[in-house]
Amino acid sequence: MSAKSSEAGRTLVDAAVGRNVKLQRGAAGLSEGGLGRRIGVKLRQVLKYENGSDRIGVARLTQIAAALDVPVPLLFDGIASASPPVWPFASSPGVTGDPRSPLSRALATIADAEVRGSLTALVERIAAQNGYVRH
């Protein structure tokens, strides 16, 4: 993957980390301003972090992870392909389609993508026995 993007100074990694921050902030039920207050920055700065226009330093990323109560590696999810992370069961309304659901939040805290995928597959197999059809 090329780390460069078409926008000067902005990389695909910055954008992916920003998307993950936004996703986890939403899962935590926090507004941009709420996250900003927790980490000591203005709402505008949080927006710049989330859209990838400002790179997040390691110290700040550690603060953000602590404020969101997630492990730091989770904020790097999807970096290999710079694709947005996908919530498990996103197509299952009322269960985990909402990233604030307890199951989604619990799965999101698991930093190891392989373990997260295995748990997702297990729950889908159990659900399939009860009529769940993956879309």
C-alpha positions as CSV (number, residue, x, y, z in Angstrom):
1,M,0.0,0.0,0.0
2,S,1.3,3.4,-0.8
3,A,1.1,5.7,2.2
4,K,0.6,8.7,0.0
5,S,-2.7,10.2,-1.0
6,S,-3.7,12.8,-3.5
7,E,-4.0,15.4,-0.9
8,A,-0.8,17.1,0.2
9,G,0.3,15.9,3.6
10,R,-2.5,13.5,4.1
11,T,-1.9,9.8,3.9
12,L,-4.2,6.8,3.7
13,V,-2.9,5.7,7.1
14,D,-4.0,9.0,8.6
15,A,-7.4,8.7,7.0
16,A,-7.8,5.1,8.2
17,V,-6.8,6.0,11.8
18,G,-9.1,8.9,11.7
19,R,-12.0,6.7,10.5
20,N,-11.3,4.3,13.4
21,V,-11.3,7.1,15.9
22,K,-14.7,8.3,14.5
23,L,-16.1,4.8,14.6
24,Q,-15.0,4.2,18.2
25,R,-16.2,7.6,19.3
26,G,-19.6,6.8,17.9
27,A,-19.6,3.4,19.5
28,A,-18.8,5.1,22.8
29,G,-21.7,7.5,22.3
30,L,-19.5,10.6,22.4
31,S,-19.8,13.7,20.4
32,E,-16.8,15.3,18.7
33,G,-16.8,17.9,21.4
34,G,-17.1,15.3,24.2
35,L,-14.0,13.6,22.9
36,G,-12.2,16.9,22.6
37,R,-13.0,17.8,26.2
38,R,-11.7,14.4,27.3
39,I,-8.4,14.8,25.5
40,G,-8.0,18.6,25.9
41,V,-8.5,19.8,22.3
42,K,-11.2,21.8,20.5
43,L,-14.0,20.2,18.5
44,R,-12.4,21.4,15.3
45,Q,-9.2,19.5,16.1
46,V,-11.2,16.3,16.6
47,L,-12.8,16.8,13.2
48,K,-9.4,17.2,11.6
49,Y,-8.2,14.0,13.3
50,E,-11.2,12.1,12.2
51,N,-11.1,13.2,8.6
52,G,-7.4,12.5,8.4
53,S,-6.3,16.0,7.5
54,D,-4.2,16.2,10.7
55,R,-1.9,13.3,11.7
56,I,-2.5,12.0,15.2
57,G,0.8,11.7,17.2
58,V,1.4,8.7,19.3
59,A,0.9,10.5,22.7
60,R,-2.4,11.9,21.5
61,L,-3.5,8.6,20.0
62,T,-2.8,7.0,23.4
63,Q,-5.0,9.7,25.0
64,I,-7.8,9.1,22.5
65,A,-7.7,5.3,23.1
66,A,-7.9,5.9,26.9
67,A,-10.8,8.4,26.5
68,L,-12.7,5.9,24.3
69,D,-11.7,2.9,26.6
70,V,-10.3,0.9,23.6
71,P,-6.8,-0.6,23.1
72,V,-4.5,1.5,20.9
73,P,-4.1,-1.2,18.3
74,L,-7.8,-1.1,17.5
75,L,-7.3,2.4,16.1
76,F,-5.0,0.9,13.5
77,D,-7.6,-1.7,12.3
78,G,-7.8,-1.9,8.5
79,I,-4.4,-0.1,8.0
80,A,-3.0,-2.9,5.8
81,S,-5.6,-2.1,3.1
82,A,-6.5,1.4,4.4
83,S,-10.1,0.3,4.1
84,P,-12.7,1.3,6.6
85,P,-13.3,-1.2,9.4
86,V,-16.5,-3.2,9.2
87,W,-18.7,-3.8,12.2
88,P,-19.5,-7.5,12.7
89,F,-23.2,-8.3,11.8
90,A,-23.7,-4.8,10.4
91,S,-26.6,-6.3,8.4
92,S,-28.4,-7.6,11.4
93,P,-30.7,-4.8,12.5
94,G,-31.2,-4.4,16.2
95,V,-28.4,-6.7,17.2
96,T,-25.1,-5.1,16.2
97,G,-25.9,-3.0,13.2
98,D,-25.7,-0.2,15.7
99,P,-22.1,0.2,16.7
100,R,-23.2,1.2,20.2
101,S,-24.8,-2.2,20.9
102,P,-23.2,-4.2,23.7
103,L,-22.0,-7.0,21.4
104,S,-20.5,-4.6,18.8
105,R,-18.7,-2.6,21.6
106,A,-17.4,-5.8,23.1
107,L,-16.1,-7.2,19.8
108,A,-14.6,-3.8,18.9
109,T,-12.3,-3.9,22.0
110,I,-10.7,-7.1,20.8
111,A,-7.5,-5.9,19.1
112,D,-6.6,-9.2,17.4
113,A,-8.6,-9.2,14.0
114,E,-8.3,-13.0,13.8
115,V,-9.8,-13.5,17.2
116,R,-12.6,-11.0,16.4
117,G,-13.3,-12.8,13.1
118,S,-13.4,-16.2,14.8
119,L,-15.9,-14.9,17.4
120,T,-18.0,-13.3,14.7
121,A,-18.0,-16.6,12.8
122,L,-19.0,-18.5,15.9
123,V,-21.9,-16.2,16.7
124,E,-23.1,-16.3,13.1
125,R,-23.0,-20.2,13.2
126,I,-25.0,-20.2,16.4
127,A,-27.5,-17.6,14.9
128,A,-27.8,-19.7,11.7
129,Q,-29.1,-22.6,13.8
130,N,-31.9,-20.2,14.9
131,G,-32.7,-18.9,11.4
132,Y,-30.3,-16.1,10.9
133,V,-29.3,-15.6,7.3
134,R,-26.2,-13.5,6.6
135,H,-26.9,-10.8,4.0
